[in-house]
């Protein structure tokens, strides 16, 4: 019984250690679908202080999300979300 439990443990650890399969190369259509909110146009904001963002230049439904800020979980791929890090700088741009 101990051998069976040990064998099961070894197999489960081995299964966790396997590398995931490589993702297929991204096509231009996939990239366009992932950038439905136009995040690529605002890529220069990454790394800049969030306080200096001119909101007038952003799309209408853009959210600037700061740490510990509560946001709705509704999915809208056309909405630009600017994610701000704890240092007050823009960390990433995402469409959701």
N, C-alpha and C positions, 0 to 999 in steps of 0.2 A: 504494500500500500504506500509506503514511504517512497519507494522507487517510482511508482506511478505519479505521485504528486510532484516529485522532483523532475520527472520527465516532462510533465505538463508545464511546470514553471520554466524549464529550459526552452521549450518550444514557444511559449508565449513571449519570452524575452527575445528570442531569435526573430520572431515575427515583427516585433517592434523595431528591431535594428535594421530591417530592410529599407533600402532607399526607395522613395516614391518614384513612379514612372515619370519621365520627362514630359513636360507639357508640349503640345504641338506648337509649331511656330505660329506667331500671330500674323494674321493677314491685315491688309489695310482696312477692310470692312470691319474686322473685330475691333481695331483701334478706334475707328470712327464711332462705333456703337458704344464703346467704353467712354468716349469723350463727348457724350450727348449734351453736356452742359457747357462745353467750350473751355474746359480747364486748361488746355494747351495754350490758349491765348494769354493766360494769366500766370504762366509758369515762372515768370520773372519775380513774382511775389514771394516765392519760397525762399526763406532765409531772411526776409526783410521784417522790420518791426510791424506788428499788426496795427499799432496805433497810427501809423503813417499811411494806411490804406485809404485812398480816396474812394469812398463808397459810391460816388456819382458815376464812376467809370465801370462799376460792376453790373452784371445782369440783375434784373428786377428782383428775383427771388433768392438771391445769394444769402447764405448764412455764414457768419464768422463765428466759429465754435471755439470757445476758450475752455481751458481745463475746468473740470467740474461743472460745466454748463449743461443743463438739461435740455434735450432737443426731442422733438417728436420722432417717432420711428416710421412714419409714413415714407414710402419709397417714391422718389420722383427723380428719374434719371436726368431730367433737364435742369435740375437745381444744382448750382455750384455751391460746394461747401468748402470753406477755408478753415483748415484745422490749425489752431494755434497751440504751440507748446507752452510748457510752464515758464519758459524764458521770455515769453511775450512775442516770439517770432513765429512767422508762418512756417509750419512744418510740412504740410502737404495740402494738395487740392484734390477733392474727390467729387464725383457726381453721384448723389443719392438723395 
